[in-house]
Amino acid sequence: WYQRRVRGNLARPELVRYEDYRDTIEQIIEFCRTSLPFRVSRVGKGGSLGHDTGTKSRSDIDLVLYSEDLPKTGHARWLPSIISALASLLKDSQRMLTKAEKSLPKLTMISTTQYSVQFTVGDLDVDLIPCYDWRNDYSSSILYQTIKEERPMDYIWYLSAACEKESDFIRKQPIKIKDMIRMVKHWRNGVLWKDQFHRPSSLLLSLLVIGAHEDMVKKGVSNLLITPESMLQGLTDMIQRKHELRLEWSTHYSESTRSMFPMKTCPVVRNPSNPADNVAETGLQNWTQFPGEFTRWAHFIGVVKNRGTMEAKQEKLHRIVQRLESDF
């Protein structure tokens, strides 16, 4: 009973979808299209709702505000002022307008990061991310060449440039993979992390789950035989062996483009939409807590047995077989 109760609570978190927040999100998008000091040519949707992996324990969406009015490069010089102005505009829209006049829902906890404005609407966390619209002027190869000419420490400014490709990659995964992503994110949301640097990002967790599933398929396991338990076992093993971890895709770029950004030191989880982004670094800056927490959880729900005990049993069985062989 205890095992079933734990698995029921953790393995099937209540899911939410974009449609559950459509009116709120569209209201925010309309405000951005009509009220910002730069023209918004299109809006990319990322985060859990954009990826179709949202759970009731945390729903979030990244709204990437693409604009041809913004500079292509030199983000450190112009983006901080844009972020500051956008945050002030949102605060003013809440403070100065009456309820009848407001074009935005009630926003709380408005804050900024180096590349976004963050706020909460009810139980929805929102990031607004200004970004130059590369789609209309350049092919992806030229975008990647532009990134290559930057210093590695400045690659982070371009993480949202391919937001729609990233969302597309995860959103089109099979249902059982997205269910597993929701389960792992639900677990992550309930852990007391030391700080934000020890907390794995949703993108990292999503790619790890996808990678664990693909690894089983490559080893010859039929897709029909891959269960949530077996995926979790593979995922746990992958995380424990982080110094050997290397996941790479070429979904939205060529092998030659990928070779422009060598990643020699594991762990490596290369973003399938941006070859310059090692999500194992940008999605988790400190790996010291994550493997232990995940392994404890896997043991707790009974999916992964004690490795030491299993190895001892295997060794004992091996000795018995050897003894039997010697008798014959």
C-alpha positions, 0 to 999 in steps of 0.5 A, spaced: 500 500 500 505 504 501 509 503 495 502 504 491 501 510 494 508 513 493 508 512 486 501 514 485 503 521 488 509 522 484 509 518 478 502 521 476 502 529 477 496 533 475 498 536 468 496 542 466 496 545 458 497 551 455 489 552 454 488 552 461 492 559 461 490 561 454 486 567 456 492 570 461 497 568 456 494 572 450 493 578 454 500 578 456 502 577 449 497 583 446 500 588 451 507 586 449 505 587 442 502 594 443 505 597 449 513 596 448 518 601 445 520 596 440 516 592 435 514 585 437 514 581 430 513 574 433 513 571 440 516 564 441 513 560 447 518 556 451 518 553 458 513 547 461 507 550 457 511 551 451 514 544 451 507 541 453 510 538 460 507 543 465 504 540 472 500 543 477 506 543 482 509 549 477 506 552 471 511 556 467 512 559 460 517 563 457 515 568 452 521 570 447 519 577 444 522 577 437 524 584 434 528 586 428 528 593 432 533 590 437 541 589 436 543 582 433 550 582 438 553 586 444 547 584 449 551 586 455 551 594 452 543 594 451 539 588 454 540 591 461 537 597 459 531 594 455 530 589 461 529 595 466 525 599 462 520 593 461 520 591 468 518 599 470 513 599 464 509 592 467 510 595 474 507 602 472 501 598 468 499 595 475 500 602 479 497 607 474 491 604 471 484 603 474 481 595 474 477 597 468 482 600 464 488 595 465 490 591 459 494 586 463 492 581 469 494 582 476 502 581 476 506 579 482 513 578 484 516 582 478 523 582 478 529 581 473 535 577 471 540 579 466 536 577 460 529 577 462 523 580 466 520 575 471 513 575 474 507 571 477 500 571 474 496 567 479 499 560 479 503 561 473 510 564 472 512 568 466 519 570 463 519 575 458 525 575 454 527 580 449 531 577 443 533 579 436 528 576 430 534 572 426 528 568 422 527 574 417 534 575 416 539 570 417 539 562 416 540 558 422 548 557 420 549 564 420 546 565 427 551 559 429 557 563 426 555 569 429 555 565 436 562 562 434 565 569 434 563 571 441 566 569 447 564 563 450 562 567 456 557 570 452 554 564 448 548 565 454 545 571 450 543 567 444 540 561 448 533 564 446 534 565 439 532 558 437 526 557 442 521 555 438 526 549 435 527 547 442 520 547 444 518 543 438 523 538 439 520 536 446 513 538 445 513 532 439 516 527 444 511 521 445 506 521 450 510 517 455 516 521 455 512 527 456 509 524 462 516 521 465 518 529 464 512 531 468 514 526 473 521 528 474 520 535 474 514 534 479 519 531 484 524 536 483 519 542 485 518 538 492 526 538 493 529 543 498 535 545 494 541 548 497 540 554 492 538 556 485 545 553 482 544 546 485 537 546 482 536 542 475 533 546 470 526 543 466 530 543 460 536 539 463 531 534 466 527 533 459 533 532 455 536 527 460 529 523 460 529 523 452 536 521 452 535 515 457 529 513 453 533 513 446 539 510 450 534 504 451 532 504 444 539 504 441 541 498 446 535 494 442 530 494 447 523 495 444 519 501 445 513 497 447 517 494 453 520 500 455 516 502 462 516 508 466 520 504 471 525 502 466 526 509 464 527 511 471 532 506 472 536 508 466 536 515 468 538 514 475 544 510 472 546 516 467 545 521 472 550 517 477 555 516 471 555 524 470 563 524 468 561 519 462 554 523 460 554 525 453 548 526 450 548 530 443 543 531 437 543 534 430 536 535 430 536 542 428 543 543 425 548 539 421 554 535 424 559 540 421 555 546 425 556 542 431 563 541 430 564 548 431 563 548 438 567 542 441 565 540 448 570 535 451 569 535 458 563 531 461 557 532 463 555 534 456 548 535 454 548 539 448 541 543 446 538 540 440 536 547 438 543 550 439 549 547 438 553 552 443 549 550 449 551 545 454 545 544 458 549 540 463 552 547 465 547 552 463 541 548 466 545 546 472 551 550 475 553 545 481 552 538 480 554 536 487 547 535 490 543 533 484 545 525 483 544 524 490 537 527 491 535 523 485 538 516 487 535 517 494 528 518 490 529 512 486 530 508 492 524 511 496 519 509 490 522 502 489 524 503 482 532 502 483 534 497 488 540 498 493 546 497 488 551 494 493 546 489 495 545 487 488 552 487 486 553 482 492 548 478 490 550 477 483 557 476 486 555 470 490 551 467 484 557 468 480 561 464 485 556 458 486 556 457 478 563 457 478 563 452 484 558 448 480 562 448 473 568 445 477 564 439 480 563 437 473 
